[in-house]
Amino acid sequence: MDVRIPPEFPAFVQYRLGQLSTRTGPPVKLDIVVNKAHASWSASALEETQKASVAMRFRIRAADGRLLGEGTGVGARESGSLDASGNEGAKVLRAACYDAFDQFFGDEANIQFLNSRR
């Protein structure tokens, strides 16, 4: 099933950008476009499984709109238990979103674009 990005995601992005930014360069804008967000649930006699996958496109722009860098990040998570709680699906999706962000910014070049003095 297709799903919406968790409402906590913008706060996570702000927090993580605060960790990654040197705040010495000019202001930049980060555009995030969700290409795919999918979640599923399955059950067997032994286990309930929650799965989520996301693919996001990231664009880092200078204050004047110039494109400094862009790319994608993907994340996928799975959790299984004997009796998954109602919140388990949201946790799995949230973790997949965080992983997509971290994958994109795991590339040193993207951190450099974020902190660019251009």
N, C-alpha and C positions, 0 to 999 in steps of 0.2 A: 504494500500500500504506500502511496506517496504521502509525505507528511510535511509539516511546516517546521522550520528551524526553531529550536527551543528559545523561549523569550530571554533566557539567561545569556545567550550567545553574545549580544552586543557588549554586555558588561565584561565577559571573558576577553573579548577582543580589546577593549580599552585597557584592561589589566595587563594583558600580555604585551600590548604595544608599549605600555609604560616600562615593562621590563626590557624590551628590545631597543627602545629609542634612546639615543644619547642626548636628545633635545638640544643639540648644538647646531643643527642645520636649519634651513628654512622649513616652514610648515609644509606638510604633504597631506594628501587625501588618499584614503584607502577605499577603493570600491570592491565590494564582495558580491558576486552574482552566484546564486545557487543553480548549478546545472542539473543536479540530481539529489534528491533526498528520499530514501526508501527505508521502510521499516517492515519487519515481518515477525510473526509469532508462530511457533509450531509446538506441538506436544506429542509425546509418546507415552507409553506406560511408565517409563522411568524418569522422564525429564520434560520440563518446559523450556523452550529456547526462544530468546529474543535476539533479533539481528537488526542492524542498521548500517546503512552505507550512505555516504554523501560524496559529492564531487562539487567543488567550488572553484570559481575563477576569481583571481585577485588581480587588481590593477593599482599600482602605486603611481599617483599623479602629483606633479608639482602644483603649487598654489595657482599658477597661471594656466593649469590644465594640461601641460605637457606630460606625456606618458613617460615615466621613468623606468618602470619595470612591470611585467605581468607574467602570469603563469597560473597553474592549477594546483590544487591540493585535494587529496582524496583521503577519506577515512572510513574505516569499517570496524565494527565491534560486534561481539557476540557474547551473550551471557546465558548460561543454563543453570537450572536449579530444579529441585524437586517440586517447588511451588513458587513460581515467579510472582512477585508482588505487582500491584497495579502501577507502581512507579518505575519498575525495572525497565520497561520499554523507553521511557523518557530518559533514564540514566544512560542507556546504551546509545541512544541517538545523540545525546549531549556529548558523550565521549567521542563519538565518531566525528562530530562537528569540530571539536577541539583538536582532534588528530589531523583533520584536513588543514586547519589553520597552521598548526605546528609543522606539518609537512612542507607547506609553502615557505614558511619562514625558517625552516631548517637549512635552507640554501643560503649560504653566506652572502651571495650576490643580492638576494632580496633584502637582507638586513642592511646592506650597503646602500641600496636604493632608498630604503626607509630613512637612512641617516645622511643622505647625499647633501652636498653643499651646492648642488647645481642650481 
